[in-house]
Amino acid sequence: NRDYMSPEASKKVYETFNAVYKTGESAKIFDYQSIKKDGSTIDVESSVSLMRDSRGEPAGFRGVVRDITERKQAEAELQKAKEEAETANRAKTEFLASMSHEIRTPMNAIIGMADLLFETELTSEQQQYVQVFQSAGENLLTIINSIIDISKVEAGHIQLETIDFDLNDIIEKICDVMAVRAHEKDLELVYNIMPDVPTDLLGDPTRLRQILVNLIGNAIKFTEKGEVFIQVESHGTKNGNVELLFSITDTGIGIAS
């Protein structure tokens, strides 16, 4: 009844019935809004099919109308909740990125002062302490940068670096810092770079450092006694690219399968 439909809904119903009549489709499902006698609107879903007489000629339509108002409301609420969650997630990411930027400036100053301190007259023991201090600062800066990377990943703007770095230097500095945590638990932290592994590399040392710090940190966390062993092996080169295998082995409890 067109009296209970908006002009747009009436047009949609007419066009659907006309299409079914012309094409002879067995059934077609569509939805629209209908107006009740009290003036309120409901969402309805209709399915219509063409009826034929004994000669196969069109003889009318058969239709079913269902009230889908609750379903539409649930879909709208779900979409609203999804949008609110996405908004909250963006706000969280922006906050973390902003805070990380704020922390990065004084962190760079701390690392810079440690570098200056290292150039002064120090005993060998003091130099070792400052080097650990420098490495810890660099690793903390890496963590801060990784938080900033979260916003870049979610925005699709993350890009890997391609710069020169010394693999020996990366591994040694990571182990210097993580050794403090290992020694707190009376654990040995040992690393071995196989002789055939090239150490002058071109790649993204920041991401490599992030990954190794996380893996070694987890190994130390779940190991109560014994050691954590890091090994780097070469799996050959192809088209000028070297494939390296980093393995972290520990004597901890492991993760239940």
C-alpha positions, 0 to 999 in steps of 0.5 A: 500500500503506497499510503504507508511508504515514502515516495522513495520506498514506493519507487523502489518497490515499483522498480523491483516488481517491474524488474521481476516481471520483466526478467522472470526472476524466481525471487528477489529480496529487497528492503525499505522503510514502511510507515505505520498508521501511527506515523512511526517507521519500521524497516521491512524486508520483502521477497517477491516472486512472479506467479505464472498460470498453466500456460506459463504466462505471468499471472501475478506476484507472490510476496512475503514481508518481514519486520527487520527493525530490530535487526537494522537497529542491531546493525546500526548499534554494531556499526556505531560501536565499531566506529567508537572503538576505531576512534578510541584506538586512534586517540590512544595511538595519537596519545602514545605517539605524542608522548613518545615524541615528548620523551624522545627529546630528553632521552636524546639529551641523556644519551648525548651526555653519556657520550660526552662523559665517555670522552672524559678521563675514566677508569676502565671500570667506569668506561664499562658502566658508561657504555652500558648506560649508553646502550641502555639509553639507545635501547630505551630510545628504540622502544620509544621509537617502536611506540611511534611506529605503532601509529605509522603501522596503523596509518600504513606509513611504516617504512623500513630503513636501508642503512649500513650497520655492524651486526657485531656491534648490534648484538654486543650492545644488546647483550650488554644491556640485557646481561644486567637483567640476566645477572639479576636472576643468576643467568648466563647470557651468551651469544655466538655469531658463526664465522661465515656470517657477514657483519657489515650489513645493509638493512634496518638495525632499529627493527632488528634491535627491537625484535631481538630485545623482545625475544631475549627479554622474554627468554630471560623472563621465563628462565629461572636457572641456566642460560640464554643463548643467542646464535646467528647463522648464515643461510646463504646469499641470493642476488646479493642478499644474505639470509640470516637465522637468529635463534634464542635458546633458553633453559626455561619452562617454555610455553605450553602447546 
